[in-house]
Each structure stands twice: as C-alpha cells, then as structure tokens.
C-alpha cells in the first residue's frame, strides 16, 4: 500500500509538531495532500474509476476546509503550510 504507518509518521514529523501530532491542521493538510497526489496519478491512468474520483473530490474539499480554517485562525501558519507543500493558493 502506498500509505503505511511509517509514511504517516514521517509526514507528521515533517509538517506537524511531532511524530504523534496527528490532529493539527498542518499535519492533516499534509496527509490529505499526499493522498490527493497519489489519487490524481491513479486517475490519470484510470479515467473511468468513478469511486476514486468521488473520494478524490471529497479529499480536496476536506483539505480546502482545513485551509480555510487555518487561514481564518492564523494566517502565518496558513502561509507556511501552503509554501511548504507547494500548493497554488
């Protein structure tokens, strides 16, 4: 599987406050971004996979909601995570 517990710990260490910081907005956004990137690659090869397309749309919405939350609470943290992940907005 593309996302195992070691990869999750790595993401949480890099973008969160530590390896066990699974609930902060930054770590969740990083996890969603990783999953979105992998599902996007899958969709490029499997255009008719509608269930994956639906889950991809849901993940993008969840990430957008977390980004909006972070932007309204702390603009500096928002700018830092957007820059670190290389998101467009």
C-alpha positions in Angstrom: 0.0 0.0 0.0 1.2 3.5 -0.8 0.4 4.9 2.7 1.7 2.9 5.6 2.2 3.9 9.2 5.9 4.8 8.7 5.0 7.2 5.9 2.3 8.8 8.1 4.8 9.3 11.0 7.2 10.8 8.5 4.6 13.3 7.3 3.5 14.2 10.9 7.1 14.8 11.9 7.8 17.0 8.9 4.7 19.1 8.9 3.3 18.7 12.4 4.7 19.3 15.9 6.0 15.8 16.3 5.5 12.1 15.3 2.4 11.8 17.4 0.8 15.1 16.3 -2.0 13.6 14.2 -4.7 16.2 14.9 -3.1 19.6 14.0 -4.4 21.3 10.8 -0.9 21.3 9.2 -0.4 17.5 9.6 -3.9 16.8 8.3 -3.4 19.0 5.3 -0.1 17.3 4.6 -1.7 13.9 4.8 -4.6 14.9 2.6 -2.2 16.4 0.1 -0.2 13.2 -0.1 -3.3 11.1 -0.7 -4.6 13.6 -3.3 -1.3 13.4 -5.2 -1.5 9.6 -5.3 -5.1 9.5 -6.3 -4.5 12.0 -9.0 -1.8 9.8 -10.5 -4.3 6.9 -10.3 -7.0 8.9 -12.1 -4.7 9.8 -14.9 -4.4 6.1 -15.8 -8.0 5.0 -14.8 -10.3 7.7 -16.1 -13.4 5.7 -15.6 -12.9 4.9 -12.0 -15.8 6.9 -10.6 -15.5 5.8 -7.0 -11.9 7.0 -6.8 -12.9 10.3 -8.5 -15.6 10.8 -5.8 -13.2 10.1 -3.0 -10.6 12.5 -4.6 -13.2 15.2 -4.7 -14.1 14.6 -1.1 -10.4 14.8 0.0 -9.9 18.1 -2.0 -13.0 19.5 -0.2 -11.7 18.4 3.3 -8.3 20.0 2.6 -9.9 23.2 1.4 -12.0 23.4 4.5 -8.9 22.9 6.7 -7.0 25.5 4.8 -9.9 28.0 5.2 -10.0 27.2 8.9 -6.3 27.8 9.3 -6.4 31.0 7.2 -9.1 32.4 9.5 -7.3 31.4 12.7 -3.6 32.0 12.0 -2.5 33.5 8.6 1.2 32.8 9.3 0.6 29.1 9.8 -1.5 29.1 6.7 1.2 30.7 4.6 3.8 28.4 6.0 2.0 25.2 5.1 1.0 26.4 1.6 4.6 27.3 0.9 5.9 24.0 2.4 3.5 21.9 0.4 3.7 23.9 -2.8 0.0 24.5 -3.1 -1.2 27.0 -5.6 -3.3 29.2 -3.3 
